[in-house]
Amino acid sequence: MRSNPLPPLLYADTLSNPDQRYFSQVDVHDPFIAFGVGPRRISVQNALEFGRIKKARTFDEVLSLETWRARAEQRWPRRQIGVAEIITELARAYRIRAFRVADDFPAALFLKLRALGVRLELANGPLFPEREIKSPREAAAIREGNRLCAVGFTVTEKILRAAKPRGRQLFYAGQPLTSEQLRFEIESAMMAEGGQANGTTIVAGGDQACDPHERGTGPLRPHELIIVDIFPRVTRTGYFGDMTRTYLRGRPSEAQRRLVAAVRDAQLAALKVVRAGVDGRAVHQTVVDSFTSAGFETRRTPHGSVGFFHGTGHGLGLAVHEPPRMGGLVSMPLKKGAVVTVEPGLYYPGLGGCRIEDVVQVTERAPRMLSSHPYDWEFR
């Protein structure tokens, strides 16, 4: 935990709040109080979780919620005691004059604490800026997430090879192959090896793939590009993987081949410039320039944008999207040790969409690859 004049205060669960997971280093699925006192980390747990969290030894102190509720009831005998009163009593006992809280700290709790005289200061940015720099242990956890992605791609390729084109549909095991079925097979394979995706995997074919965050529904068709974007959470560590590959079962057109080649070329160009000290905007501009020189136009239409209209990459860790960003809007110099995705894409309704995504750790030289899977995309 980086030193700061104000100690951090958190009230959240570890599944939905990456700051709480980072601070706690253990999974608790209901919101709970956690705070710092100097270098020490302290947690308040109910009877259900107290023993388990104490055994985990990730906190310097684990306090009993029931004990501190009783203390708050003694101080306010006529008051309905809630989380705000318990935190106020903790602040008194540990002589904490003010806390630092995340910008997404619960608003109602913020107001109640203020009313009780507890001073809170918004972080106005990341609560733990040090999360951006990944340790070797964290990089290994992200690499494991990407191994799970590769498990999903292997399943995808096996099914696409076995699928039979009939007219405008692909058939697998005698039934039409759908986005939903392929998503289920991908996520089941990852779950068997320790990953969670919970129905979020993108399997989008044809024009559906031209909306980059469309999960995909209905039949997958032959001769159409299919984007498969997999971003599982590793159950054991809480860290994510995030990789994308694009596939086609059937015969691609020359226009589709040019599209896929342009995306791969743009990704390779971006990977050459990713290094410590380089602005994320410069990486993004490299991709834009690559697409422009290849003749792929980006424009807005009444029905949405076409071409390349999202960022080149984002940080990855305990959240799927976290700092830094590599896009055209915000200047963010890359720091040594940061982990980022590199994921250019092109999207043209009528032709299809293609995105290729890998994960790297920033170094002072060439980036360190944290993902690995072949880029084969044609299955006849």
HELIX and SHEET records of a PDB file:
HELIX    1   1 PRO A   18  SER A   24  1                                   7    
HELIX    2   2 ALA A   47  ALA A   56  1                                  10    
HELIX    3   3 LEU A   65  ARG A   75  1                                  11    
HELIX    4   4 VAL A   83  ALA A   93  1                                  11    
HELIX    5   5 ALA A  107  ALA A  115  1                                   9    
HELIX    6   6 PRO A  129  GLU A  132  5                                   4    
HELIX    7   7 PRO A  136  ALA A  162  1                                  27    
HELIX    8   8 SER A  179  ALA A  192  1                                  14    
HELIX    9   9 GLY A  206  CYS A  210  5                                   5    
HELIX   10  10 GLU A  254  VAL A  273  1                                  20    
HELIX   11  11 GLY A  280  SER A  293  1                                  14    
SHEET    1   A 4 LEU A   9  ALA A  12  0                                        
SHEET    2   A 4 PHE A  32  VAL A  37 -1                                        
SHEET    3   A 4 ARG A  40  GLN A  45 -1                                        
SHEET    4   A 4 GLU A  61  SER A  64  1                                        
SHEET    1   B 2 ALA A  98  VAL A 101  0                                        
SHEET    2   B 2 ARG A 119  LEU A 122  1                                        
SHEET    1   C 3 LYS A 164  ARG A 166  0                                        
SHEET    2   C 3 GLN A 169  TYR A 172 -1                                        
SHEET    3   C 3 GLN A 175  PRO A 176 -1                                        
SHEET    1   D 2 GLY A 195  GLN A 196  0                                        
SHEET    2   D 2 ARG A 233  VAL A 234 -1                                        
SHEET    1   E 4 ILE A 202  GLY A 205  0                                        
SHEET    2   E 4 LEU A 225  ILE A 230 -1                                        
SHEET    3   E 4 MET A 243  ARG A 249 -1                                        
SHEET    4   E 4 GLU A 378  PHE A 379  1                                        
SHEET    1   F 2 ARG A 299  THR A 301  0                                        
SHEET    2   F 2 GLY A 304  VAL A 306 -1                                        
SHEET    1   G 2 GLY A 313  GLY A 315  0                                        
SHEET    2   G 2 GLU A 322  MET A 326 -1                                        
SHEET    1   H 3 VAL A 339  VAL A 342  0                                        
SHEET    2   H 3 ASP A 358  GLN A 361 -1                                        
SHEET    3   H 3 ARG A 368  MET A 369 -1                                        
SHEET    1   I 2 GLY A 345  TYR A 348  0                                        
SHEET    2   I 2 GLY A 352  ARG A 355 -1                                        
END                                                                             
